[in-house]
């Protein structure tokens, strides 16, 4: 069984790196990439991935809100939220 993955992050370099890393595994396939939350929701509807790797901070629609919408339209899709904050406080 091949696991279909959608990458959702507004940083193209991160998406490219994740794609390269994930596609080294024979049972993982990146089926799409979204650079904002709205596009992630749209692509989940079209592509029906098994897993979405989601950034929290994205333009147009946050990763949190995109996750809510995705779970409404595709409850079986698993979502992993990946994020990094540079907080010096």
Steps between C-alpha positions, in 0.01 A plus 500: 500500500629843406424788738395815312628824656413865448758758609356830624755770580559851370875446472587334168848394617350311793242331274774400255716356778209309652403362158856382436522337841159332489526369145811302590260256663334261256170500689461883514386722213460878509188563292486878536630817656316804635656835586204628703215365711227558242692306239559216748125462558431508125770242424382262771157508340648425157785260583368314808842454665544263792715751689551876496820651639371842607676816608309708757592849378395542137344773290129520407395237756695385805604140532268462799196620305602302191522190722146560630365532147692196375367282781145606406538409132734203541481350852724206406791726402768508769667834568844553648570859598862600463616843601799688636499821696797720575387641834770660708274612787 
